[in-house]
Amino acid sequence: MLEPDVIDRISNFVQEHGLDEAVVTNLRGAWPKIHFTYCFDDDISGAKPVREFADFNVYLVDGREHCLKFTADLQAATGLVLAHVEPE
């Protein structure tokens, strides 16, 4: 389960520092119980972000059954996908 305020704190950190591998590594250290995935937003199909920003989106993932899958359920979420949005 992920709390909305934790997602907000993570999103704020990414807004302040940008989104790259180093930032994701820092997030993994700060929140070791949350699974973080970093990718490009155009690699994602069929999922709706839980938070949207100009340069990145945040998606919830559920990894409770040994395979990650996107979810919209905060109660089921075990991790976040931070997806870089390319400028148009």
PyMOL commands that set and color helices and strands:
alter all, ss='L'
color gray80, all
select helices_A, chain A and resi 4-17+21-30+41-43
alter helices_A, ss='H'
color red, helices_A
select strands_A, chain A and resi 35-40+51-52+56-62+69-71+79-84
alter strands_A, ss='S'
color yellow, strands_A
deselect
rebuild
show_as cartoon
